[in-house]
């Protein structure tokens, strides 16, 4: 590409950004991982499959002066639709019965609840994704979009598998009904409700996903969320009746 002296050209560049994957914990402070009390200390509640993409902006700092105007748009909606459909893995497992059992023990939920983390701050939601708009821009912070696929049930039909795995992690002196009650508050916290139990609140406040909403209302829950809570209530009732 050639430029004449003082010539201005508008360049449109599109990037398809590859994603990386890994297992991480969801504590804000990594050193606090597993620091929950009782059944809330189970890895099941703070482990997530992380899938992330990023774009380095700092290369633009080598230009002469600040960038007069910069707009970054990341199209996220198609991936998020796919993420919902795919779940924890793309294909059905074709392992041996032993390997399948081990996988399901670690990942009992096929389509769990997930959340995302977007950096840096200052983005706005736009059609199909998110966008940053800058004036007199000094490129510095990279753009990062992180998706955390937890092991918390998103679909009511997968609640039992999750609860069964949770109950296997109880100590001999822990009450199934009591711990399931705390688990329900954890699930509600992911919906935006501030926990009433101080133990649950301490746990939730350390999670990357915790963002209590002042306008939270049970009436605002969607059909799937209400069904998840109803199934947990049924398991709490069953635990109480078996005591």
C-alpha positions as CSV (number, residue, x, y, z in Angstrom):
1,X,0.0,0.0,0.0
2,X,1.4,3.4,-1.0
3,X,0.5,6.8,0.4
4,X,1.1,10.1,-1.3
5,X,2.4,13.0,0.8
6,X,-0.3,14.1,3.3
7,X,-2.8,11.6,1.9
8,X,-5.5,10.2,4.1
9,X,-6.9,6.7,3.7
10,X,-9.6,4.8,5.6
11,X,-8.6,1.3,6.3
12,X,-11.1,-1.3,7.5
13,X,-9.6,-4.3,9.2
14,X,-11.4,-7.3,10.6
15,X,-10.0,-9.9,12.9
16,X,-11.1,-13.4,13.7
17,X,-9.6,-14.0,17.2
18,X,-8.7,-17.6,18.3
19,X,-9.8,-18.7,21.7
20,X,-7.8,-20.5,24.4
21,X,-9.2,-22.9,27.0
22,X,-8.3,-24.1,30.5
23,X,-9.7,-25.0,33.9
24,X,-9.7,-22.2,36.5
25,X,-11.2,-21.3,39.8
26,X,-13.7,-18.5,40.1
27,X,-12.4,-16.8,43.2
28,X,-11.4,-13.1,42.8
29,X,-8.3,-13.9,44.9
30,X,-6.7,-17.1,43.6
31,X,-5.1,-17.8,47.0
32,X,-8.6,-18.0,48.5
33,X,-9.7,-20.9,46.3
34,X,-11.4,-23.6,48.4
35,X,-11.8,-21.3,51.3
36,X,-15.5,-21.7,51.7
37,X,-17.0,-23.1,54.9
38,X,-18.3,-26.7,55.0
39,X,-19.9,-28.0,51.8
40,X,-19.3,-24.6,50.2
41,X,-15.6,-25.4,50.1
42,X,-16.1,-28.1,47.5
43,X,-14.2,-27.5,44.2
44,X,-17.5,-28.2,42.4
45,X,-18.7,-24.7,43.4
46,X,-15.7,-22.7,42.3
47,X,-14.2,-24.5,39.3
48,X,-15.0,-23.3,35.8
49,X,-13.9,-24.1,32.2
50,X,-12.5,-20.8,30.9
51,X,-12.6,-19.9,27.2
52,X,-11.1,-16.6,26.3
53,X,-10.1,-14.4,23.4
54,X,-8.1,-11.2,23.4
55,X,-6.6,-8.5,21.2
56,X,-3.5,-6.5,22.0
57,X,-3.9,-2.7,21.5
58,X,-0.5,-1.6,22.8
59,X,1.1,-2.0,19.4
60,X,-0.7,1.2,18.4
61,X,1.4,3.1,21.0
62,X,4.3,3.1,18.6
63,X,2.5,5.4,16.3
64,X,3.4,9.1,16.2
65,X,1.3,10.6,19.0
66,X,-2.1,9.4,20.3
67,X,-4.7,7.9,18.0
68,X,-7.2,10.6,17.1
69,X,-10.2,8.2,17.1
70,X,-10.4,4.5,17.7
71,X,-13.4,2.1,17.8
72,X,-13.1,-1.5,18.8
73,X,-16.1,-3.8,18.2
74,X,-16.2,-7.4,19.4
75,X,-19.0,-9.6,18.0
76,X,-20.0,-11.9,20.8
77,X,-23.6,-12.9,20.1
78,X,-23.0,-15.8,17.6
79,X,-20.5,-17.4,19.9
80,X,-22.8,-17.1,23.0
81,X,-25.6,-18.7,21.1
82,X,-23.3,-21.6,20.2
83,X,-22.0,-21.7,23.8
84,X,-25.5,-22.2,25.1
85,X,-26.2,-25.0,22.7
86,X,-22.8,-26.7,23.0
87,X,-22.5,-26.9,26.8
88,X,-19.4,-28.3,28.4
89,X,-18.2,-30.2,25.4
90,X,-18.8,-30.2,21.6
91,X,-19.3,-33.9,21.1
92,X,-20.9,-36.8,22.9
93,X,-18.3,-38.8,24.9
94,X,-17.0,-41.9,23.2
95,X,-14.8,-43.1,26.0
96,X,-14.8,-46.3,28.0
97,X,-17.4,-46.6,30.7
98,X,-14.7,-45.9,33.3
99,X,-13.5,-42.8,31.5
100,X,-17.1,-41.6,31.0
101,X,-17.8,-42.2,34.7
102,X,-14.7,-40.2,35.7
103,X,-15.6,-37.3,33.4
104,X,-19.2,-37.2,34.7
105,X,-17.9,-37.2,38.2
106,X,-15.9,-34.1,37.5
107,X,-18.5,-32.5,35.2
108,X,-21.9,-33.7,36.2
109,X,-23.7,-30.9,34.4
110,X,-23.7,-30.9,30.6
111,X,-25.1,-27.4,30.0
112,X,-24.1,-25.4,33.1
113,X,-24.6,-21.7,34.0
114,X,-21.9,-19.5,32.6
115,X,-20.9,-15.9,33.0
116,X,-18.5,-13.6,31.1
117,X,-15.9,-11.0,32.1
118,X,-14.9,-8.2,29.7
119,X,-11.9,-6.0,30.0
120,X,-11.1,-3.1,29.9
121,X,-14.0,-1.2,31.4
122,X,-15.7,1.5,29.4
123,X,-17.4,-0.8,26.8
124,X,-21.0,-0.4,25.7
125,X,-23.4,-3.1,24.5
126,X,-24.1,-2.8,20.7
127,X,-26.0,-5.0,18.3
128,X,-24.3,-8.3,18.2
129,X,-21.6,-7.6,20.8
130,X,-19.7,-4.9,22.7
131,X,-17.8,-1.8,21.7
132,X,-15.2,0.6,22.9
133,X,-15.0,4.1,21.4
134,X,-12.0,6.4,22.1
135,X,-10.8,9.9,21.3
136,X,-7.2,11.0,21.6
137,X,-6.4,7.3,22.4
138,X,-3.1,6.1,23.8
139,X,-3.3,2.3,23.3
140,X,-2.4,0.4,26.4
141,X,-4.7,-2.2,27.9
142,X,-5.5,-5.3,25.9
143,X,-9.1,-6.3,25.1
144,X,-10.1,-9.6,26.8
145,X,-13.4,-11.4,26.7
146,X,-13.6,-14.4,29.1
147,X,-16.3,-17.0,29.4
148,X,-16.5,-19.0,32.5
149,X,-18.6,-22.2,32.3
150,X,-19.3,-23.2,35.9
151,X,-20.7,-26.4,37.2
152,X,-23.9,-24.8,38.5
153,X,-27.1,-26.1,36.9
154,X,-28.7,-23.9,34.3
155,X,-31.3,-26.3,33.1
156,X,-33.9,-28.0,35.5
157,X,-33.3,-31.4,34.0
158,X,-29.7,-31.3,35.1
159,X,-30.3,-30.2,38.7
160,X,-30.4,-33.8,40.1
161,X,-27.0,-34.7,38.6
162,X,-25.5,-31.6,40.2
163,X,-27.2,-32.1,43.5
164,X,-26.1,-35.8,43.7
165,X,-22.5,-34.8,43.1
166,X,-22.8,-32.0,45.7
167,X,-24.2,-34.3,48.3
168,X,-21.3,-36.8,47.8
169,X,-19.0,-34.0,49.0
170,X,-20.7,-33.6,52.4
171,X,-18.9,-34.4,55.6
172,X,-20.3,-36.9,58.1
173,X,-21.6,-34.2,60.4
174,X,-23.1,-32.0,57.7
175,X,-26.9,-31.9,57.2
176,X,-28.0,-32.5,53.6
177,X,-31.1,-30.2,54.1
178,X,-29.1,-27.4,55.6
179,X,-26.3,-27.5,53.0
180,X,-28.8,-27.7,50.1
181,X,-30.5,-24.6,51.6
182,X,-27.2,-22.8,51.3
183,X,-26.6,-24.2,47.8
184,X,-30.0,-22.7,46.8
185,X,-28.8,-19.3,48.1
186,X,-25.6,-19.7,46.0
187,X,-27.8,-20.3,42.9
188,X,-30.0,-17.3,43.7
189,X,-26.8,-15.2,44.1
190,X,-25.9,-16.0,40.5
191,X,-29.3,-14.6,39.6
192,X,-28.5,-11.4,41.4
193,X,-30.0,-11.9,44.8
194,X,-27.9,-11.0,47.8
195,X,-27.6,-14.0,50.2
196,X,-29.3,-13.8,53.6
197,X,-27.0,-16.5,55.1
198,X,-23.7,-14.9,56.2
199,X,-21.7,-18.0,55.2
200,X,-23.2,-18.0,51.7
201,X,-22.7,-14.2,51.4
202,X,-19.0,-14.5,52.4
203,X,-18.5,-17.2,49.8
204,X,-20.4,-15.4,47.0
205,X,-18.7,-12.1,47.6
206,X,-15.4,-13.7,46.8
207,X,-16.6,-15.0,43.4
208,X,-15.9,-13.3,40.1
209,X,-19.5,-13.6,39.1
210,X,-21.0,-11.9,42.2
211,X,-23.0,-8.8,41.3
212,X,-26.0,-8.3,43.6
213,X,-28.8,-6.3,42.0
214,X,-30.7,-3.7,44.1
215,X,-33.7,-4.2,41.8
216,X,-33.7,-8.0,42.2
217,X,-37.1,-9.6,42.3
218,X,-38.2,-13.3,42.3
219,X,-40.9,-12.3,39.9
220,X,-38.3,-11.3,37.4
221,X,-36.8,-14.8,37.1
222,X,-37.3,-16.6,33.8
223,X,-39.0,-20.0,33.5
224,X,-35.8,-22.1,33.6
225,X,-34.5,-20.3,36.7
226,X,-37.8,-20.9,38.5
227,X,-37.8,-24.5,37.5
228,X,-34.2,-24.9,38.8
229,X,-35.2,-23.5,42.1
230,X,-38.3,-25.7,42.3
231,X,-36.2,-28.8,41.7
232,X,-33.7,-27.8,44.4
233,X,-36.7,-27.2,46.8
234,X,-37.9,-30.7,46.0
235,X,-34.5,-32.1,46.9
236,X,-34.4,-30.1,50.2
237,X,-37.9,-31.4,51.0
238,X,-36.7,-35.0,50.3
239,X,-33.6,-34.5,52.5
240,X,-35.7,-33.2,55.4
241,X,-38.1,-36.1,55.2
242,X,-35.2,-38.6,55.3
243,X,-33.7,-37.1,58.5
